Amino acid sequence: MSELRAPTGGRDAQSDASKSEIPPDLGLYRVLRDDGSVDPTTDPLMPEALVMRAYREMKRLRLLDARMILLQRQGRVGFYGACTGQEATPIGTALALQKDDWVFPGLRESVMMLVRGFPLSKYIAQIFGNSGDVLKGRQMPSHMSGRDVNYVSWGSCIGTQLPHAVGAAWAAKLQKKSGVVVGFMGDGATSEPDFHNAINFAGVFRVPCVLMCQNNHWAISVPAARQTASPTFAIKGRAYGVPSLRIDGNDVLAVYGAVSKAAARARDGLGPTFIECLTYRIGAHSTSDDPTRYRSQDEVDGWMKKDPVGRLRRHLVHRGLLDDARDQALEKELNAEIVAAVAEVESLPPPARETLFDDVYGAMPWHIAEQRDELLRGPEAPAHGGAGH
Ligand SMILES: Cc1ncc(C[n+]2csc(CCOP(=O)(O)OP(=O)(O)O)c2C)c(N)n1
């Protein structure tokens, strides 16, 4: 990844100082400047239509997350894990990938399904877990997935998706398929054995994958500084012989540029790349968490100034592609889209009881068929599944 310059050093430094000497796994690849202009020496020249699309997707996700948290507080959905403050990383990644690529996510990347073409109403039905849900409501809440868009369900046990991602990439290599696999993790996942197994295997077998670490500074209540004594997470790739870099994960142009190059390397048979995306979880870990118990509002306020949506908005205004009126109109349109999608699926009944037995066996064994028949002879299920999952 030597072509990606490393503009700054130190844990959270974001100035443009001392550009060239710092190795990419200690530096910070960044494109968007604070005033909305771009650094011409690092600009990946993302096509204008894609930059506009990125803004639309990031803004929609910001609104969608806020709406889903509201629904959870009203008892209409069971649980939700938001991506607020981290939108640039999954969206910039999704826009850099191709149709036959695969995504093995953690908790905060499900928007990639939408960017890859999964319909919003079906996505929201997965959050309700009702009969509009193609997964038949069996997954853990906030574990959306979509076979049509090569987006695999998160396993929930931290880090387990990483050996799966690397294994899928190895399979693609053996089968001479063209797809690249992207595996995501949080900073906390780098302390799991699965991370080390996966990245070691990826390096040894030079599999076509990109491993993305969203360093959002917290693993629930454990700060990144208690997660590792390494100066960066990216540097961990050195031990495994995997080219690694640290990028500004709140800069969608940087994410797009870095992932495009890493995916191209993988496609060219040059093996894996490990990318640490420096970002921040603005909201709670999930609707079951109260972050005021373990971090200060000052810290959150500091990161709000580096908010990825605001930074991209400044860039679009700087380029003359957006103004207040257009931005407000877009917000109205996106809110209406979300409200309509919720209205379309919320009143659907729960999945039919017999679906519980689908998709498990090719040919249903007799004892399972017996249990299904007994269930169907029993009393009717309540008309609505209620709020709790
Ligand atoms: C193996 C395992 N240990 C603990 C947990 C409980 N847990 C759920 S999320 C989480 C923190 C994850 O932090 P990180 O990997 O940084 O991702 P983030 O949630 O910040 O995106 C933990 C410890 C779990 N799900 N699995």
PDBQT file of the ligand as one rigid body, heavy atoms in Angstrom, charges set to zero:
ROOT
HETATM    1  C1  LIG A 401     -16.767 -13.411  22.540  1.00  0.00    +0.000 C 
HETATM    2  C2  LIG A 401     -17.598 -12.284  23.080  1.00  0.00    +0.000 A 
HETATM    3  N1  LIG A 401     -17.221 -11.662  24.215  1.00  0.00    +0.000 NA
HETATM    4  C3  LIG A 401     -17.960 -10.640  24.715  1.00  0.00    +0.000 A 
HETATM    5  C4  LIG A 401     -19.105 -10.245  24.070  1.00  0.00    +0.000 A 
HETATM    6  C5  LIG A 401     -19.945  -9.084  24.620  1.00  0.00    +0.000 C 
HETATM    7  N2  LIG A 401     -19.758  -7.924  23.759  1.00  0.00    +0.000 N 
HETATM    8  C6  LIG A 401     -20.683  -7.578  22.840  1.00  0.00    +0.000 A 
HETATM    9  S1  LIG A 401     -20.224  -6.239  21.952  1.00  0.00    +0.000 SA
HETATM   10  C7  LIG A 401     -18.765  -6.114  22.801  1.00  0.00    +0.000 A 
HETATM   11  C8  LIG A 401     -17.782  -5.010  22.493  1.00  0.00    +0.000 C 
HETATM   12  C9  LIG A 401     -17.328  -5.042  21.084  1.00  0.00    +0.000 C 
HETATM   13  O1  LIG A 401     -16.455  -3.988  20.881  1.00  0.00    +0.000 OA
HETATM   14  P1  LIG A 401     -15.750  -3.766  19.496  1.00  0.00    +0.000 P 
HETATM   15  O2  LIG A 401     -15.212  -5.052  18.976  1.00  0.00    +0.000 OA
HETATM   16  O3  LIG A 401     -14.793  -2.652  19.670  1.00  0.00    +0.000 OA
HETATM   17  O4  LIG A 401     -16.944  -3.335  18.513  1.00  0.00    +0.000 OA
HETATM   18  P2  LIG A 401     -17.990  -2.129  18.653  1.00  0.00    +0.000 P 
HETATM   19  O5  LIG A 401     -19.163  -2.675  19.413  1.00  0.00    +0.000 OA
HETATM   20  O6  LIG A 401     -17.319  -1.014  19.357  1.00  0.00    +0.000 OA
HETATM   21  O7  LIG A 401     -18.376  -1.788  17.259  1.00  0.00    +0.000 OA
HETATM   22  C10 LIG A 401     -18.656  -7.097  23.754  1.00  0.00    +0.000 A 
HETATM   23  C11 LIG A 401     -17.502  -7.243  24.683  1.00  0.00    +0.000 C 
HETATM   24  C12 LIG A 401     -19.490 -10.935  22.883  1.00  0.00    +0.000 A 
HETATM   25  N3  LIG A 401     -20.565 -10.578  22.201  1.00  0.00    +0.000 N 
HETATM   26  N4  LIG A 401     -18.710 -11.930  22.406  1.00  0.00    +0.000 NA
ENDROOT
TORSDOF 0
